[in-house]
Structures are given as C-alpha cells and as structure tokens.
Amino acid sequence: MPFYKQGIVEAGCDEAGRGCLAGPVVAAAVVLPENFDHPLLNDSKQLSEKQRDLLRPLIESQALAWAVGIVDNNEVDQINILNASFLAMHRAVDQLKITPQHLLIDGNRFKKYKNIEHLCVVKGDGKYMSIAAASVLAKTHRDSLMQQLHAQYPNYAWNKNKGYPTKDHRKAISIWGETQYHRKTFRLLPDAVSLKIDFNV
C-alpha cells in the first residue's frame, strides 16, 4: 500500500544492522510522492543486493524527502540495541527536509518522536511502500559503510557478511580478536558476555 493516511506528509522508517556483531545501526526515513510506484520495491531482505542497488538511486531521486540516521557501535553498547534502533530512526527523521505529520515504523516498538503520531507495523516493509523504501536505503547505506570498514579490517570479511554473526565472522574474532567496531555487549563468541536488552524503555 502507498500510505496509511492519505493527504498528509507520511514518512516510512526502518533500520538495518540490529543483529550484527560489528558496525553501526543505520535507519532511514522516506517520504514518497503519492504517485510513486516500482514493481521491485519490497522488503529489502527479500531483494538481491543488485536489486537494492538499483532501487537506491531511484528512491533517492524521486522521494519528496529522505534521510539516514546512524548510531555507532559504541553508542549501541552504551544504550543497548533496542534504544539504538529508535535513536537511529529519530536521527533520520531529524534530517528530513520536510517535517512529516505521521510516521510508519517497521516493527512493534518505537519511542515517540516529538509530537508526531506514529504507527508500528510488524513486517511493515512488506506492506507499505514508504517503509520498504526506507528498508532499502537503510540496508544499502549500511552495506556501503561496512565496505569502507572492511578496507581497515579485511580479515573479518565485512564486505561479505556486513558484520552479521556468520561462522566465518566468529572464526575471525576467535583468531584476531575484537576490533574498535565490534559491539562489546554482544555475544561475539560463545564464552563472551551476552546482550541484555531492557524492553521496558
């Protein structure tokens, strides 16, 4: 669906990198024009990297407004991953050149942004185009950042795993140790301290 509320400025929001062991959480906020449509646009996880890379410039050029918010791994460790996801979305909305009147949030939790109404939609990136567009931008911008970090630490293959807890990523940590970009509060290895999330925030 194009919009939840017709006739107002509505922004879709989504994040990428929540389950990663390394790197930032990246969120995007997107305001699409009423006539926007593209047959490929869907949840970024359902798209190939090539499809996402094709959609990114189309979304960025045709959106009425779009922005990306970043919360680095040190902040994730300080405030936990749930709060970091909310903060990344807030930072994205902060940067929109148009102030939205309503926010569509992918997921089931969100911290209210100023006085703007919001609606949380589980699997919203497969239901609303603005959330799907935000999903694509968040994912592609984060992937680009991880490619840059890979150049500093090629042993961890972040160009392929993007910081997610793959077998090879964990093996690299066991051999080479943690980097400055790893999330110290995450279970990097089986004997590491596990993440504690406060769901009451």
C-alpha positions in Angstrom: 0.0 0.0 0.0 1.2 3.5 -0.7 0.1 5.2 2.5 -1.7 4.5 5.8 -3.1 8.1 6.0 -3.9 9.9 2.8 -3.5 13.6 2.2 -0.7 14.2 4.8 3.1 14.0 4.8 3.8 10.5 5.9 7.3 9.1 6.4 8.2 5.4 6.5 11.1 4.4 8.8 13.2 1.2 9.0 16.6 0.2 10.3 19.4 -2.2 9.3 22.1 -3.9 11.3 20.3 -4.7 14.5 21.6 -8.2 14.7 25.2 -7.5 13.7 28.2 -8.1 15.9 30.1 -5.1 14.4 29.4 -1.8 12.8 26.6 0.8 13.3 22.8 0.6 13.3 21.6 2.6 10.3 18.0 3.8 9.9 16.3 5.6 7.0 13.2 7.8 6.8 11.5 8.3 3.5 8.6 10.5 2.3 7.3 9.2 -1.1 5.2 11.1 -3.6 1.6 9.9 -3.9 2.2 8.5 -7.4 5.4 6.6 -6.6 5.4 3.0 -7.7 8.0 0.4 -8.6 7.4 -3.3 -9.2 10.7 -4.2 -7.4 10.1 -2.3 -4.2 9.6 -4.6 -1.3 11.2 -5.6 2.0 15.0 -5.2 1.4 15.6 -8.6 2.9 13.6 -10.1 0.0 15.7 -8.3 -2.6 19.1 -9.2 -4.0 22.0 -6.8 -3.5 21.8 -5.9 -7.2 18.1 -5.1 -6.9 18.7 -2.9 -3.8 21.5 -1.1 -5.5 19.2 -0.4 -8.5 16.4 0.9 -6.3 18.5 3.2 -4.1 19.2 6.0 -6.6 15.5 5.8 -7.8 14.2 6.2 -4.3 16.7 9.0 -3.5 15.9 10.9 -6.7 12.1 10.5 -6.6 11.3 10.8 -2.9 10.0 14.1 -1.6 12.4 13.7 1.2 14.8 11.1 2.6 17.4 10.9 5.3 19.7 8.4 7.0 20.5 8.2 10.8 23.5 6.4 12.2 24.2 5.1 15.7 27.7 3.7 16.0 28.8 0.5 17.9 30.0 2.5 20.9 26.6 4.1 21.3 24.9 0.7 20.9 27.0 -0.6 23.8 26.0 2.4 25.9 22.2 2.4 25.4 21.5 -1.1 24.1 20.4 -2.2 20.6 16.7 -1.5 21.1 17.3 2.1 22.1 19.9 2.4 19.4 17.4 1.4 16.7 14.9 4.0 18.0 17.7 6.7 18.1 18.8 5.9 14.6 15.2 6.4 13.3 14.9 9.7 15.3 18.1 10.9 13.7 16.9 10.1 10.3 13.6 11.9 10.9 15.6 14.9 12.3 17.3 15.3 8.9 14.2 15.2 6.7 13.8 18.4 4.7 10.0 18.1 5.1 8.5 17.6 8.6 6.3 14.6 8.5 2.8 14.6 10.1 2.8 10.8 10.6 5.4 8.1 10.9 5.1 4.5 9.8 7.5 2.4 11.8 8.6 -1.1 10.8 8.3 -3.4 13.8 6.3 -3.5 17.1 8.2 -1.0 19.3 9.1 2.7 19.0 9.8 5.7 21.2 7.6 8.6 20.3 9.3 11.2 18.2 8.4 14.7 19.4 4.7 15.3 18.9 4.3 13.3 15.7 1.9 10.4 15.6 3.3 7.1 14.6 2.1 3.6 13.8 4.2 0.5 14.3 3.6 -2.2 11.7 5.0 -5.7 12.1 6.7 -6.7 8.8 5.7 -3.2 7.5 8.4 -3.3 4.9 6.3 -5.8 3.0 3.1 -3.8 3.5 3.8 -0.1 2.9 6.0 1.4 0.1 7.5 4.1 2.3 8.7 1.6 4.8 10.0 -0.6 2.0 11.9 2.4 0.6 13.4 3.1 4.0 14.3 -0.5 4.3 16.3 -0.3 1.0 18.1 2.9 1.9 19.0 1.7 5.4 20.4 -1.5 4.1 22.3 -0.1 1.2 23.8 2.8 3.2 24.8 0.4 6.0 26.3 -2.0 3.4 28.4 0.9 2.0 29.7 1.8 5.4 30.7 -1.8 6.1 32.5 -2.0 2.8 34.6 1.0 4.0 35.3 -0.6 7.4 36.3 -3.8 5.6 39.2 -1.9 4.0 40.5 -1.3 7.5 39.9 -4.8 8.8 39.9 -7.2 5.8 40.3 -10.3 8.0 36.7 -10.2 9.1 35.2 -10.2 5.6 32.7 -7.4 6.4 32.4 -6.9 2.6 30.5 -10.2 2.6 29.0 -10.7 6.0 28.4 -7.0 6.7 29.1 -7.6 10.4 26.4 -10.3 10.9 27.3 -13.3 13.1 28.3 -15.7 10.4 30.5 -18.7 11.1 33.5 -17.1 9.3 33.0 -13.8 11.2 33.0 -15.6 14.6 36.1 -17.6 13.5 37.9 -14.4 12.6 37.1 -12.9 16.0 38.5 -16.0 17.7 41.7 -15.7 15.7 42.2 -11.9 15.5 40.2 -10.7 18.5 37.8 -7.7 18.7 38.2 -4.5 16.7 37.2 -1.0 17.6 34.0 -1.6 15.5 32.7 -4.6 17.4 29.8 -4.3 19.8 31.3 -5.3 23.1 28.0 -6.0 24.8 27.0 -8.6 22.2 27.9 -12.3 22.4 30.8 -12.2 20.0 31.9 -15.7 20.9 30.1 -18.4 23.0 32.0 -17.5 26.1 31.5 -13.8 25.8 29.1 -11.7 27.9 25.6 -11.9 26.3 23.5 -8.9 25.5 20.9 -7.7 27.9 18.1 -5.7 26.4 15.8 -3.6 28.6 12.4 -3.9 27.0 10.8 -1.5 29.5 12.4 1.6 28.0 
